[in-house]
Amino acid sequence: MSFNKSRPEHQAPPEVYYNEVEAKKYATNTRIMEIQSQMSERAIELLNLPEDTPAFILDVGCGSGLSGNCLTDQGYEWVGIDISTAMLDIARENEVEGDVLVSDAGQGLFFRPGTFDGVISISALQWLCNADKRSHHPPKRLYKFFSSLYACMKRGSRAVFQIYPENPQQLELITSQATRAGFGGGVVVDYPNSTKAKKIFLCLYCGIIAPTLPQGLGTETQSEQVAFSHSRMRNMRNNKKSVKNSKDWILEKKERFRRQGKSVRKDTKYTGRKRKTKF
C-alpha cells in the first residue's frame, strides 16, 4: 500500500502531531473552522434526532471543541474525547460547554451502557487505521472501538462519522469492523462529483434494522431548492431563523427531511398558506 506523506496521520501519531503549536494553528485557522462547522452541522443533521427533545451526544475526536460548539448551538448536551492533550487544553481555554476527556478510542470506550442518544465524529476515525506502535493492530483497534461504542449507545440511535479514507480498502476496513461489531448502516457521500466539496459520512445504526440511508447532497436527484435550502440553513447560525410555522420555516423543515431520506410531499403554491377558518 502506498502512503501519502502529506496526510497528517502518516507524519506522526495524533497525540504527537497535534502538539501545542499545531493545535493552536488548527484552532485559529478561519478556513478550517468554517469547514469543520459545516461538516459538524451536516453530521448532526444525519443523526436525525427528534426535534425539541433533549439528547446527550458523544463527540469522538472532539479536538478543540469546534464540533462541540455546533452541538451546543443546537441545544444538545455533549461530552468529547480526544487523544491530544494540547487540543483539549484549547477546548478548556475556550470554555466549551461539554466535558472533554483524554482517551485513545482504539483502546475502547469506558462509558456506561446506553449512555448516548447519538454520536458524531469529524475527521478522526481514519487515524485508527494506522499502526503507530508495535502493539497497534488496526483491525483489532477498530473493532475494539466499534464494539465498545455499540455498548454505550442507546438502541435505535445513530453514529455519524465524517471521514477521509485514504483508499477504498481503508473504507472497507472501517465498515467491515463496524458491521462485525453489530452496526447497520452505510456510507453517505455529499457532492460525489466535486473534488473539493466531496465529503464522506459513515452513518451507523445501533440495534435496529437500518432504514433507507439519507440521500447525499449534490447528487443527480437533488433539486436546486435543496442546495438553496442548505445555504439558508448556514445563515441560521447568524440567528436569522425563520418564524415558526411560516412558509420559509415549513420549506426548510421539508428539505431537511428530504436530506434525511424521509418521504415528504412536493412543494406547491399552497405550501405554507394559512387555511381559512371554518364556521
C-alpha positions as protocol buffer text, in pm:
chain_id: "A"
residue {
  index: 1
  type: MET
  ca { x: 0 y: 0 z: 0 }
}
residue {
  index: 2
  type: SER
  ca { x: 145 y: 341 z: -95 }
}
residue {
  index: 3
  type: PHE
  ca { x: 128 y: 615 z: 167 }
}
residue {
  index: 4
  type: ASN
  ca { x: 56 y: 980 z: 107 }
}
residue {
  index: 5
  type: LYS
  ca { x: 306 y: 1155 z: 333 }
}
residue {
  index: 6
  type: SER
  ca { x: 109 y: 1480 z: 312 }
}
residue {
  index: 7
  type: ARG
  ca { x: -168 y: 1325 z: 521 }
}
residue {
  index: 8
  type: PRO
  ca { x: -128 y: 1416 z: 891 }
}
residue {
  index: 9
  type: GLU
  ca { x: -180 y: 1057 z: 1008 }
}
residue {
  index: 10
  type: HIS
  ca { x: 133 y: 950 z: 816 }
}
residue {
  index: 11
  type: GLN
  ca { x: 354 y: 1216 z: 973 }
}
residue {
  index: 12
  type: ALA
  ca { x: 314 y: 1130 z: 1342 }
}
residue {
  index: 13
  type: PRO
  ca { x: 70 y: 978 z: 1592 }
}
residue {
  index: 14
  type: PRO
  ca { x: -219 y: 1216 z: 1672 }
}
residue {
  index: 15
  type: GLU
  ca { x: -103 y: 1292 z: 2024 }
}
residue {
  index: 16
  type: VAL
  ca { x: 235 y: 1393 z: 1878 }
}
residue {
  index: 17
  type: TYR
  ca { x: 122 y: 1561 z: 1557 }
}
residue {
  index: 18
  type: TYR
  ca { x: -129 y: 1784 z: 1740 }
}
residue {
  index: 19
  type: ASN
  ca { x: 121 y: 1941 z: 1977 }
}
residue {
  index: 20
  type: GLU
  ca { x: 75 y: 2289 z: 2122 }
}
residue {
  index: 21
  type: VAL
  ca { x: 193 y: 2465 z: 1805 }
}
residue {
  index: 22
  type: GLU
  ca { x: -12 y: 2258 z: 1560 }
}
residue {
  index: 23
  type: ALA
  ca { x: -318 y: 2260 z: 1785 }
}
residue {
  index: 24
  type: LYS
  ca { x: -312 y: 2639 z: 1803 }
}
residue {
  index: 25
  type: LYS
  ca { x: -281 y: 2665 z: 1424 }
}
residue {
  index: 26
  type: TYR
  ca { x: -574 y: 2428 z: 1380 }
}
residue {
  index: 27
  type: ALA
  ca { x: -797 y: 2608 z: 1628 }
}
residue {
  index: 28
  type: THR
  ca { x: -733 y: 2958 z: 1488 }
}
residue {
  index: 29
  type: ASN
  ca { x: -747 y: 2889 z: 1114 }
}
residue {
  index: 30
  type: THR
  ca { x: -1071 y: 3050 z: 995 }
}
residue {
  index: 31
  type: ARG
  ca { x: -1096 y: 2827 z: 688 }
}
residue {
  index: 32
  type: ILE
  ca { x: -1065 y: 2510 z: 898 }
}
residue {
  index: 33
  type: MET
  ca { x: -1317 y: 2645 z: 1146 }
}
residue {
  index: 34
  type: GLU
  ca { x: -1571 y: 2710 z: 870 }
}
residue {
  index: 35
  type: ILE
  ca { x: -1523 y: 2368 z: 711 }
}
residue {
  index: 36
  type: GLN
  ca { x: -1540 y: 2193 z: 1049 }
}
residue {
  index: 37
  type: SER
  ca { x: -1860 y: 2377 z: 1137 }
}
residue {
  index: 38
  type: GLN
  ca { x: -2024 y: 2283 z: 807 }
}
residue {
  index: 39
  type: MET
  ca { x: -1930 y: 1917 z: 842 }
}
residue {
  index: 40
  type: SER
  ca { x: -2042 y: 1913 z: 1206 }
}
residue {
  index: 41
  type: GLU
  ca { x: -2382 y: 2057 z: 1121 }
}
residue {
  index: 42
  type: ARG
  ca { x: -2423 y: 1803 z: 843 }
}
residue {
  index: 43
  type: ALA
  ca { x: -2329 y: 1519 z: 1080 }
}
residue {
  index: 44
  type: ILE
  ca { x: -2583 y: 1643 z: 1335 }
}
residue {
  index: 45
  type: GLU
  ca { x: -2845 y: 1659 z: 1061 }
}
residue {
  index: 46
  type: LEU
  ca { x: -2771 y: 1298 z: 964 }
}
residue {
  index: 47
  type: LEU
  ca { x: -2823 y: 1190 z: 1326 }
}
residue {
  index: 48
  type: ASN
  ca { x: -3192 y: 1257 z: 1263 }
}
residue {
  index: 49
  type: LEU
  ca { x: -3264 y: 1333 z: 1628 }
}
residue {
  index: 50
  type: PRO
  ca { x: -3624 y: 1412 z: 1730 }
}
residue {
  index: 51
  type: GLU
  ca { x: -3691 y: 1784 z: 1729 }
}
residue {
  index: 52
  type: ASP
  ca { x: -3743 y: 1968 z: 2059 }
}
residue {
  index: 53
  type: THR
  ca { x: -3617 y: 1663 z: 2253 }
}
residue {
  index: 54
  type: PRO
  ca { x: -3310 y: 1675 z: 2482 }
}
residue {
  index: 55
  type: ALA
  ca { x: -3023 y: 1449 z: 2374 }
}
residue {
  index: 56
  type: PHE
  ca { x: -2682 y: 1354 z: 2510 }
}
residue {
  index: 57
  type: ILE
  ca { x: -2419 y: 1325 z: 2235 }
}
residue {
  index: 58
  type: LEU
  ca { x: -2066 y: 1180 z: 2225 }
}
residue {
  index: 59
  type: ASP
  ca { x: -1809 y: 1364 z: 2012 }
}
residue {
  index: 60
  type: VAL
  ca { x: -1525 y: 1127 z: 1919 }
}
residue {
  index: 61
  type: GLY
  ca { x: -1206 y: 1317 z: 1838 }
}
residue {
  index: 62
  type: CYS
  ca { x: -1353 y: 1642 z: 1968 }
}
residue {
  index: 63
  type: GLY
  ca { x: -1024 y: 1832 z: 1941 }
}
residue {
  index: 64
  type: SER
  ca { x: -1055 y: 2199 z: 2035 }
}
residue {
  index: 65
  type: GLY
  ca { x: -1434 y: 2179 z: 2058 }
}
residue {
  index: 66
  type: LEU
  ca { x: -1537 y: 2315 z: 1718 }
}
residue {
  index: 67
  type: SER
  ca { x: -1793 y: 2039 z: 1658 }
}
residue {
  index: 68
  type: GLY
  ca { x: -1898 y: 2053 z: 2023 }
}
residue {
  index: 69
  type: ASN
  ca { x: -1986 y: 2420 z: 1982 }
}
residue {
  index: 70
  type: CYS
  ca { x: -2222 y: 2323 z: 1700 }
}
residue {
  index: 71
  type: LEU
  ca { x: -2389 y: 2071 z: 1931 }
}
residue {
  index: 72
  type: THR
  ca { x: -2424 y: 2340 z: 2198 }
}
residue {
  index: 73
  type: ASP
  ca { x: -2572 y: 2586 z: 1947 }
}
residue {
  index: 74
  type: GLN
  ca { x: -2842 y: 2331 z: 1865 }
}
residue {
  index: 75
  type: GLY
  ca { x: -2926 y: 2275 z: 2231 }
}
residue {
  index: 76
  type: TYR
  ca { x: -2760 y: 1936 z: 2291 }
}
residue {
  index: 77
  type: GLU
  ca { x: -2559 y: 1824 z: 2591 }
}
residue {
  index: 78
  type: TRP
  ca { x: -2235 y: 1653 z: 2495 }
}
residue {
  index: 79
  type: VAL
  ca { x: -1909 y: 1500 z: 2609 }
}
residue {
  index: 80
  type: GLY
  ca { x: -1597 y: 1479 z: 2393 }
}
residue {
  index: 81
  type: ILE
  ca { x: -1293 y: 1253 z: 2386 }
}
residue {
  index: 82
  type: ASP
  ca { x: -958 y: 1310 z: 2216 }
}
residue {
  index: 83
  type: ILE
  ca { x: -607 y: 1171 z: 2246 }
}
residue {
  index: 84
  type: SER
  ca { x: -437 y: 1510 z: 2205 }
}
residue {
  index: 85
  type: THR
  ca { x: -399 y: 1692 z: 2536 }
}
residue {
  index: 86
  type: ALA
  ca { x: -292 y: 2007 z: 2351 }
}
residue {
  index: 87
  type: MET
  ca { x: -621 y: 2018 z: 2161 }
}
residue {
  index: 88
  type: LEU
  ca { x: -822 y: 1955 z: 2477 }
}
residue {
  index: 89
  type: ASP
  ca { x: -634 y: 2234 z: 2655 }
}
residue {
  index: 90
  type: ILE
  ca { x: -758 y: 2475 z: 2389 }
}
residue {
  index: 91
  type: ALA
  ca { x: -1113 y: 2344 z: 2432 }
}
residue {
  index: 92
  type: ARG
  ca { x: -1093 y: 2413 z: 2806 }
}
residue {
  index: 93
  type: GLU
  ca { x: -940 y: 2758 z: 2747 }
}
residue {
  index: 94
  type: ASN
  ca { x: -1232 y: 2837 z: 2517 }
}
residue {
  index: 95
  type: GLU
  ca { x: -1469 y: 2722 z: 2794 }
}
residue {
  index: 96
  type: VAL
  ca { x: -1669 y: 2482 z: 2580 }
}
residue {
  index: 97
  type: GLU
  ca { x: -1998 y: 2368 z: 2729 }
}
residue {
  index: 98
  type: GLY
  ca { x: -1926 y: 1995 z: 2710 }
}
residue {
  index: 99
  type: ASP
  ca { x: -1694 y: 1785 z: 2924 }
}
residue {
  index: 100
  type: VAL
  ca { x: -1374 y: 1687 z: 2740 }
}
residue {
  index: 101
  type: LEU
  ca { x: -1164 y: 1383 z: 2831 }
}
residue {
  index: 102
  type: VAL
  ca { x: -832 y: 1235 z: 2722 }
}
residue {
  index: 103
  type: SER
  ca { x: -891 y: 896 z: 2565 }
}
residue {
  index: 104
  type: ASP
  ca { x: -749 y: 669 z: 2294 }
}
residue {
  index: 105
  type: ALA
  ca { x: -1055 y: 547 z: 2104 }
}
residue {
  index: 106
  type: GLY
  ca { x: -859 y: 246 z: 1981 }
}
residue {
  index: 107
  type: GLN
  ca { x: -844 y: 114 z: 2336 }
}
residue {
  index: 108
  type: GLY
  ca { x: -1223 y: 117 z: 2363 }
}
residue {
  index: 109
  type: LEU
  ca { x: -1469 y: 346 z: 2536 }
}
residue {
  index: 110
  type: PHE
  ca { x: -1543 y: 343 z: 2907 }
}
residue {
  index: 111
  type: PHE
  ca { x: -1897 y: 481 z: 2931 }
}
residue {
  index: 112
  type: ARG
  ca { x: -2195 y: 304 z: 3083 }
}
residue {
  index: 113
  type: PRO
  ca { x: -2422 y: 101 z: 2855 }
}
residue {
  index: 114
  type: GLY
  ca { x: -2692 y: 302 z: 2679 }
}
residue {
  index: 115
  type: THR
  ca { x: -2544 y: 641 z: 2770 }
}
residue {
  index: 116
  type: PHE
  ca { x: -2567 y: 829 z: 2442 }
}
residue {
  index: 117
  type: ASP
  ca { x: -2856 y: 933 z: 2218 }
}
residue {
  index: 118
  type: GLY
  ca { x: -2617 y: 987 z: 1928 }
}
residue {
  index: 119
  type: VAL
  ca { x: -2251 y: 1006 z: 1829 }
}
residue {
  index: 120
  type: ILE
  ca { x: -2062 y: 1231 z: 1589 }
}
residue {
  index: 121
  type: SER
  ca { x: -1700 y: 1236 z: 1479 }
}
residue {
  index: 122
  type: ILE
  ca { x: -1532 y: 1477 z: 1241 }
}
residue {
  index: 123
  type: SER
  ca { x: -1207 y: 1393 z: 1059 }
}
residue {
  index: 124
  type: ALA
  ca { x: -1088 y: 1150 z: 1325 }
}
residue {
  index: 125
  type: LEU
  ca { x: -1178 y: 787 z: 1251 }
}
residue {
  index: 126
  type: GLN
  ca { x: -913 y: 730 z: 981 }
}
residue {
  index: 127
  type: TRP
  ca { x: -639 y: 776 z: 1245 }
}
residue {
  index: 128
  type: LEU
  ca { x: -730 y: 433 z: 1386 }
}
residue {
  index: 129
  type: CYS
  ca { x: -624 y: 272 z: 1059 }
}
residue {
  index: 130
  type: ASN
  ca { x: -257 y: 342 z: 1136 }
}
residue {
  index: 131
  type: ALA
  ca { x: -23 y: 130 z: 1346 }
}
residue {
  index: 132
  type: ASP
  ca { x: 170 y: 396 z: 1539 }
}
residue {
  index: 133
  type: LYS
  ca { x: 309 y: 143 z: 1788 }
}
residue {
  index: 134
  type: ARG
  ca { x: 422 y: -218 z: 1768 }
}
residue {
  index: 135
  type: SER
  ca { x: 120 y: -315 z: 1976 }
}
residue {
  index: 136
  type: HIS
  ca { x: -121 y: -146 z: 1735 }
}
residue {
  index: 137
  type: HIS
  ca { x: -321 y: -370 z: 1501 }
}
residue {
  index: 138
  type: PRO
  ca { x: -572 y: -151 z: 1307 }
}
residue {
  index: 139
  type: PRO
  ca { x: -847 y: -414 z: 1261 }
}
residue {
  index: 140
  type: LYS
  ca { x: -839 y: -500 z: 1633 }
}
residue {
  index: 141
  type: ARG
  ca { x: -834 y: -134 z: 1738 }
}
residue {
  index: 142
  type: LEU
  ca { x: -1126 y: -53 z: 1509 }
}
residue {
  index: 143
  type: TYR
  ca { x: -1327 y: -348 z: 1638 }
}
residue {
  index: 144
  type: LYS
  ca { x: -1247 y: -258 z: 2000 }
}
residue {
  index: 145
  type: PHE
  ca { x: -1369 y: 94 z: 1934 }
}
residue {
  index: 146
  type: PHE
  ca { x: -1687 y: -1 z: 1749 }
}
residue {
  index: 147
  type: SER
  ca { x: -1788 y: -279 z: 1989 }
}
residue {
  index: 148
  type: SER
  ca { x: -1747 y: -54 z: 2293 }
}
residue {
  index: 149
  type: LEU
  ca { x: -1926 y: 227 z: 2109 }
}
residue {
  index: 150
  type: TYR
  ca { x: -2219 y: -3 z: 2032 }
}
residue {
  index: 151
  type: ALA
  ca { x: -2247 y: -86 z: 2401 }
}
residue {
  index: 152
  type: CYS
  ca { x: -2265 y: 274 z: 2522 }
}
residue {
  index: 153
  type: MET
  ca { x: -2525 y: 388 z: 2265 }
}
residue {
  index: 154
  type: LYS
  ca { x: -2899 y: 369 z: 2315 }
}
residue {
  index: 155
  type: ARG
  ca { x: -3078 y: 123 z: 2091 }
}
residue {
  index: 156
  type: GLY
  ca { x: -3225 y: 296 z: 1789 }
}
residue {
  index: 157
  type: SER
  ca { x: -2966 y: 575 z: 1793 }
}
residue {
  index: 158
  type: ARG
  ca { x: -2719 y: 670 z: 1520 }
}
residue {
  index: 159
  type: ALA
  ca { x: -2347 y: 742 z: 1495 }
}
residue {
  index: 160
  type: VAL
  ca { x: -2222 y: 965 z: 1212 }
}
residue {
  index: 161
  type: PHE
  ca { x: -1853 y: 979 z: 1121 }
}
residue {
  index: 162
  type: GLN
  ca { x: -1714 y: 1225 z: 869 }
}
residue {
  index: 163
  type: ILE
  ca { x: -1400 y: 1053 z: 739 }
}
residue {
  index: 164
  type: TYR
  ca { x: -1120 y: 1097 z: 488 }
}
residue {
  index: 165
  type: PRO
  ca { x: -1042 y: 739 z: 383 }
}
residue {
  index: 166
  type: GLU
  ca { x: -711 y: 706 z: 203 }
}
residue {
  index: 167
  type: ASN
  ca { x: -842 y: 450 z: -44 }
}
residue {
  index: 168
  type: PRO
  ca { x: -1134 y: 206 z: -94 }
}
residue {
  index: 169
  type: GLN
  ca { x: -951 y: -64 z: 103 }
}
residue {
  index: 170
  type: GLN
  ca { x: -932 y: 158 z: 409 }
}
residue {
  index: 171
  type: LEU
  ca { x: -1302 y: 242 z: 387 }
}
residue {
  index: 172
  type: GLU
  ca { x: -1378 y: -130 z: 356 }
}
residue {
  index: 173
  type: LEU
  ca { x: -1165 y: -199 z: 666 }
}
residue {
  index: 174
  type: ILE
  ca { x: -1360 y: 57 z: 868 }
}
residue {
  index: 175
  type: THR
  ca { x: -1705 y: -52 z: 754 }
}
residue {
  index: 176
  type: SER
  ca { x: -1631 y: -423 z: 796 }
}
residue {
  index: 177
  type: GLN
  ca { x: -1526 y: -379 z: 1160 }
}
residue {
  index: 178
  type: ALA
  ca { x: -1832 y: -164 z: 1230 }
}
residue {
  index: 179
  type: THR
  ca { x: -2057 y: -434 z: 1083 }
}
residue {
  index: 180
  type: ARG
  ca { x: -1875 y: -702 z: 1281 }
}
residue {
  index: 181
  type: ALA
  ca { x: -1945 y: -505 z: 1600 }
}
residue {
  index: 182
  type: GLY
  ca { x: -2320 y: -514 z: 1527 }
}
residue {
  index: 183
  type: PHE
  ca { x: -2387 y: -186 z: 1348 }
}
residue {
  index: 184
  type: GLY
  ca { x: -2602 y: -145 z: 1040 }
}
residue {
  index: 185
  type: GLY
  ca { x: -2596 y: 146 z: 800 }
}
residue {
  index: 186
  type: GLY
  ca { x: -2366 y: 259 z: 523 }
}
residue {
  index: 187
  type: VAL
  ca { x: -2187 y: 546 z: 353 }
}
residue {
  index: 188
  type: VAL
  ca { x: -2343 y: 877 z: 250 }
}
residue {
  index: 189
  type: VAL
  ca { x: -2143 y: 1086 z: 3 }
}
residue {
  index: 190
  type: ASP
  ca { x: -2214 y: 1457 z: -41 }
}
residue {
  index: 191
  type: TYR
  ca { x: -2121 y: 1617 z: -376 }
}
residue {
  index: 192
  type: PRO
  ca { x: -1963 y: 1297 z: -517 }
}
residue {
  index: 193
  type: ASN
  ca { x: -1865 y: 1464 z: -845 }
}
residue {
  index: 194
  type: SER
  ca { x: -1674 y: 1750 z: -683 }
}
residue {
  index: 195
  type: THR
  ca { x: -1307 y: 1726 z: -592 }
}
residue {
  index: 196
  type: LYS
  ca { x: -1315 y: 1992 z: -320 }
}
residue {
  index: 197
  type: ALA
  ca { x: -1672 y: 1970 z: -190 }
}
residue {
  index: 198
  type: LYS
  ca { x: -1693 y: 1589 z: -173 }
}
residue {
  index: 199
  type: LYS
  ca { x: -1747 y: 1466 z: 183 }
}
residue {
  index: 200
  type: ILE
  ca { x: -1789 y: 1109 z: 306 }
}
residue {
  index: 201
  type: PHE
  ca { x: -2007 y: 1024 z: 606 }
}
residue {
  index: 202
  type: LEU
  ca { x: -2034 y: 680 z: 763 }
}
residue {
  index: 203
  type: CYS
  ca { x: -2385 y: 653 z: 910 }
}
residue {
  index: 204
  type: LEU
  ca { x: -2424 y: 369 z: 1157 }
}
residue {
  index: 205
  type: TYR
  ca { x: -2744 y: 245 z: 1320 }
}
residue {
  index: 206
  type: CYS
  ca { x: -2741 y: 84 z: 1664 }
}
residue {
  index: 207
  type: GLY
  ca { x: -2975 y: -204 z: 1743 }
}
residue {
  index: 208
  type: ILE
  ca { x: -3226 y: -151 z: 1463 }
}
residue {
  index: 209
  type: ILE
  ca { x: -3280 y: -270 z: 1109 }
}
residue {
  index: 210
  type: ALA
  ca { x: -3116 y: 3 z: 905 }
}
residue {
  index: 211
  type: PRO
  ca { x: -3371 y: 225 z: 728 }
}
residue {
  index: 212
  type: THR
  ca { x: -3305 y: 375 z: 388 }
}
residue {
  index: 213
  type: LEU
  ca { x: -2986 y: 578 z: 404 }
}
residue {
  index: 214
  type: PRO
  ca { x: -3022 y: 956 z: 381 }
}
residue {
  index: 215
  type: GLN
  ca { x: -2953 y: 1100 z: 39 }
}
residue {
  index: 216
  type: GLY
  ca { x: -2618 y: 1268 z: -20 }
}
residue {
  index: 217
  type: LEU
  ca { x: -2617 y: 1635 z: -109 }
}
residue {
  index: 218
  type: GLY
  ca { x: -2529 y: 1728 z: -464 }
}
residue {
  index: 219
  type: THR
  ca { x: -2645 y: 1402 z: -622 }
}
residue {
  index: 220
  type: GLU
  ca { x: -2831 y: 1399 z: -952 }
}
residue {
  index: 221
  type: THR
  ca { x: -3171 y: 1372 z: -786 }
}
residue {
  index: 222
  type: GLN
  ca { x: -3109 y: 1667 z: -556 }
}
residue {
  index: 223
  type: SER
  ca { x: -3312 y: 1969 z: -661 }
}
residue {
  index: 224
  type: GLU
  ca { x: -3178 y: 2324 z: -682 }
}
residue {
  index: 225
  type: GLN
  ca { x: -3407 y: 2408 z: -394 }
}
residue {
  index: 226
  type: VAL
  ca { x: -3220 y: 2165 z: -166 }
}
residue {
  index: 227
  type: ALA
  ca { x: -2892 y: 2342 z: -240 }
}
residue {
  index: 228
  type: PHE
  ca { x: -3058 y: 2676 z: -175 }
}
residue {
  index: 229
  type: SER
  ca { x: -3204 y: 2547 z: 150 }
}
residue {
  index: 230
  type: HIS
  ca { x: -2857 y: 2425 z: 257 }
}
residue {
  index: 231
  type: SER
  ca { x: -2725 y: 2778 z: 209 }
}
residue {
  index: 232
  type: ARG
  ca { x: -3019 y: 2918 z: 401 }
}
residue {
  index: 233
  type: MET
  ca { x: -2953 y: 2678 z: 687 }
}
residue {
  index: 234
  type: ARG
  ca { x: -2597 y: 2811 z: 717 }
}
residue {
  index: 235
  type: ASN
  ca { x: -2739 y: 3160 z: 762 }
}
residue {
  index: 236
  type: MET
  ca { x: -2933 y: 3031 z: 1062 }
}
residue {
  index: 237
  type: ARG
  ca { x: -2604 y: 3027 z: 1252 }
}
residue {
  index: 238
  type: ASN
  ca { x: -2627 y: 3407 z: 1247 }
}
residue {
  index: 239
  type: ASN
  ca { x: -2957 y: 3386 z: 1440 }
}
residue {
  index: 240
  type: LYS
  ca { x: -3157 y: 3457 z: 1123 }
}
residue {
  index: 241
  type: LYS
  ca { x: -3412 y: 3188 z: 1195 }
}
residue {
  index: 242
  type: SER
  ca { x: -3742 y: 3175 z: 1017 }
}
residue {
  index: 243
  type: VAL
  ca { x: -4056 y: 3233 z: 1220 }
}
residue {
  index: 244
  type: LYS
  ca { x: -4205 y: 2904 z: 1330 }
}
residue {
  index: 245
  type: ASN
  ca { x: -4491 y: 2782 z: 1107 }
}
residue {
  index: 246
  type: SER
  ca { x: -4411 y: 3044 z: 843 }
}
residue {
  index: 247
  type: LYS
  ca { x: -4372 y: 2941 z: 479 }
}
residue {
  index: 248
  type: ASP
  ca { x: -3989 y: 2960 z: 494 }
}
residue {
  index: 249
  type: TRP
  ca { x: -3986 y: 2756 z: 817 }
}
residue {
  index: 250
  type: ILE
  ca { x: -4204 y: 2486 z: 657 }
}
residue {
  index: 251
  type: LEU
  ca { x: -3988 y: 2473 z: 341 }
}
residue {
  index: 252
  type: GLU
  ca { x: -3670 y: 2443 z: 547 }
}
residue {
  index: 253
  type: LYS
  ca { x: -3818 y: 2162 z: 753 }
}
residue {
  index: 254
  type: LYS
  ca { x: -3935 y: 1972 z: 442 }
}
residue {
  index: 255
  type: GLU
  ca { x: -3595 y: 1999 z: 274 }
}
residue {
  index: 256
  type: ARG
  ca { x: -3422 y: 1885 z: 592 }
}
residue {
  index: 257
  type: PHE
  ca { x: -3647 y: 1578 z: 599 }
}
residue {
  index: 258
  type: ARG
  ca { x: -3569 y: 1508 z: 230 }
}
residue {
  index: 259
  type: ARG
  ca { x: -3196 y: 1509 z: 302 }
}
residue {
  index: 260
  type: GLN
  ca { x: -3260 y: 1268 z: 588 }
}
residue {
  index: 261
  type: GLY
  ca { x: -3426 y: 1026 z: 346 }
}
residue {
  index: 262
  type: LYS
  ca { x: -3781 y: 1078 z: 466 }
}
residue {
  index: 263
  type: SER
  ca { x: -4087 y: 1084 z: 241 }
}
residue {
  index: 264
  type: VAL
  ca { x: -4216 y: 1439 z: 203 }
}
residue {
  index: 265
  type: ARG
  ca { x: -4495 y: 1585 z: -11 }
}
residue {
  index: 266
  type: LYS
  ca { x: -4395 y: 1802 z: -306 }
}
residue {
  index: 267
  type: ASP
  ca { x: -4389 y: 2179 z: -267 }
}
residue {
  index: 268
  type: THR
  ca { x: -4679 y: 2363 z: -430 }
}
residue {
  index: 269
  type: LYS
  ca { x: -4818 y: 2717 z: -435 }
}
residue {
  index: 270
  type: TYR
  ca { x: -5032 y: 2614 z: -138 }
}
residue {
  index: 271
  type: THR
  ca { x: -4734 y: 2517 z: 82 }
}
residue {
  index: 272
  type: GLY
  ca { x: -4739 y: 2722 z: 399 }
}
residue {
  index: 273
  type: ARG
  ca { x: -5060 y: 2901 z: 308 }
}
residue {
  index: 274
  type: LYS
  ca { x: -5289 y: 2955 z: 603 }
}
residue {
  index: 275
  type: ARG
  ca { x: -5626 y: 2786 z: 578 }
}
residue {
  index: 276
  type: LYS
  ca { x: -5945 y: 2983 z: 622 }
}
residue {
  index: 277
  type: THR
  ca { x: -6127 y: 2926 z: 945 }
}
residue {
  index: 278
  type: LYS
  ca { x: -6436 y: 2713 z: 902 }
}
residue {
  index: 279
  type: PHE
  ca { x: -6752 y: 2823 z: 1081 }
}
